[in-house]
Amino acid sequence: MISVIFDLDGTLVDSEPNYYESGRRTLERHGVPDFTWEEHSRFIGIGTLETLEILRDRHGIQAPVEQLLAEQNAAYLELARTETETFPEMRKFVERLHSEGVPMAVASGSSREAIDAVLAGTGLDAMLSLVVSAEEVAHGKPAPDVFLEAARRLGARPADCVVVEDAAPGARAAHAAGMECVAIPYVVETAHDPAFADAGLLFPGGQGEFSADAAHDWLTSLRAA
């Protein structure tokens, strides 16, 4: 049986505005007042810890990265519990797979606390109970660790797993894990990134183009092959 592993941020839910705002507040508190959405967008698909390590060095911030992470997580959790929107077609896709008994998991670069807050706040936790955070593995995306750990917990071979992703690092991680990938670029300008070239199914127009029916039909054909 095919198992489906979902990325969370930018794939299931539109949490990037919350990540940007929480990051902007944190950086402003440490003397970086002009952090832009454009700069944030370059880190989409990369874990929060790795992002803060890069930004700390780039801006010469003196505070330890652990402090920055704690501050951003606190700001993000405040927003995540009440401000996170699920992409409608993606919720429809999850509901359909759940009704069919398809094994599913979430594998994300976010902290476990942040993942749990988003899933609970959106009600997705009722259908997606198996969760792997990058905090629980040695390396975040684009390394394959989170996806391989999700497959292990699902009791599935990597070759029998399909990853649903919005970002190039996640698509690279899926390929490195030996898994098929459904790609829905959150930043549509990145649709031509070579990382998406190996995707079994690509929606170059992003969430505006994604169709639960089309994704389900493709998954059905994969299962029948």
N, C-alpha and C positions, 0 to 999 in steps of 0.2 A: 504493500500500500504506500502511496505517496504521502509524505508529511510536508506541511507547509510552515516555514519559519518566517515570521514577520519582523522587519525592523519596526521601530516605534515612531520616532520623531521624524516628521516629514513624510512618513509612509502611511501609518494608520491615523495619525493625528497631526494637526497643524500646530505643532508646539514651537516651531522656530521663532515666532514673534516673542514668546515667553522667554526662550533662551537668550535671544538678543537683548531684551529689556533687562533681564537679570544680570547678564554679562556687562551691559552698559552701566548699570547702577554700581556694580562691583568695581569696575575699572575707574569710574568717576570718583569713587570713594578713595582710590589710591592714586589720584592725580592724573588720570587720563580722561579728560572731559569730552573728547571728540571721537569716540568710537562709533563708527558708522555701520549701517546695515550692510553696505557693500563689503566692508572688512569682515564682518561677521559671516557673510555668505561664503567666504573662502574656506571656512572651517566646517561647513555643513557636512555631516557624515563622519566627522572626527570626534572622538570622545571629549567630554568636558575637561578632564584632567590634562590630556595632551594639549588641548587648545589653550588652557591657562598657562601651561608651562611655556609654550611658544610666546604668548602675549606678555608674560612676565619678563622674559628675556628681551623681547623686542622693545618694551617700554621702560625697561630698567626699574621695575617695581621691586621694592625691598622686602615686602611681606612674603613669608613662605607660601609656596603654592598650596599647601594644605589649608592655610588660612583663607586664601582666595577661593578655594573650592568650597569650603564650609560656608563662606559668605554668599557665593553665587547659588549654592544649593538651597540655602534658606530663602533667598529672594525668589528662586524659581518655584519652590514648593508652594509658596504663598500664591503665586499666579496659577500654578498647574491645577490646583484643586478646584478652581472656579472658572478659569478662563480658557480651558483647552477644548478645541473643537475637533470632532472626528470627521474625516472626509466621508461624505454620505455613501458614495459608491463602495468605499473600502469597508464600511460597516456592513453594507449589504453583502459583500463578498465573504466576510468573516461569518456572518449569520448563516449564509448558505452552506459553507463548509462545516460549520458547527452542527447544523441540522443533519448533515450527511455522516457525521461521526469521523470526519477527517482529523487526524492528529495535528495539533497546531502548537506553536510556541512563539514567544517573543524573545528576540536577541538584540540587545541595544547597547550603545555606548554610554548611556546614561547610568546614573547611580541606581541601585535597587530601590532606594526610597523614592526617587523621582519617578521611576517606572511604575511602582505600585500606586503612587498618588494619581498619576495620569489614568491608569487603567481603572482605578476605583472611581475617579471623578467623571469618567466618560461611560461607565457601566460595561466597558469591554472586559473587565475582570471576570464577568460571569461566563465568558466564552474562552478566555485566554488565561489560563491559570499557571501554565508552565512558563517561567521567565528566567532568562539568563542576562545578567549585567556584565559589562566589560570589567567591572570591579572584581568579578569572580574568576577571571582567567588571566593568564600571563600577559597577553598582548591584545590591545583593541584593534578594531578595523583600521587598515586594510588586511591585517593578519586574520586568518580564518578561525581563530580560537573560539569566539562566541558562538559561531554557527556549528562548529564541531561539538562543542559542549551541549548545545541544544539538541543536536541529533543523538548524542549519547543518552541524554535524559529521556528523549522520546523513544529510545530503544530502536532507532532507525539507522540504516546505513546512510552515509552521506550521499551516495548516489541515488538514494530514494527520497531525497529532500529537495524541495523547491524554496528558494529564498525570495521574498518580496522586499524590494529595496528602492530607495529614492536617490541615493548618493553614490558617486563613483567609488569612494573607499569601500562601501558596502558591497558593491558589485564585484570589486576586485577580491574581497574577502570570500564571497560566494564561489567565485571561480577557483580560488585557491583551496577551498574546502571540497571541491569536486561536486558542487551542487548546481542545478539549474537555477536560473534567475529570471524573475519578472521585474523589470525595471520601469519605474515611474519617476523620472527626474523631477525633483522638487524645484530646482533651478533649471528651467527649460533650455536655457542657453548652453547647458552642459550636456545636452542629449547626444552630441557628437563626440563626447569624450570616448577615447578608445576603450575605457573600462566597460562601457555599455555594449561594445561590439559583440561580446560573447553571450549577451542575454538571450534566453530562449524566446522571450516576449518583451518587446520594448514599446512603451507608450511615449513617443518623443514629445508630445504636447503636455506631459505631466498629468496631474490629477484632473485637469479639465478634460482630458482625453480618455482617462481610465474608465473602463467599463467592467463592472462585476461579471456581467454575462460573458463578455469576451474573454476575461481571465479564466472564468470557470470552464468555458468551452475548450480553451487551450489546455488547461489542466486535465480535463477529461480525455483529450486526445493523447496526452502524455501517459496517462494511466493505461490507456488501451494499447499503447505501442509495445 
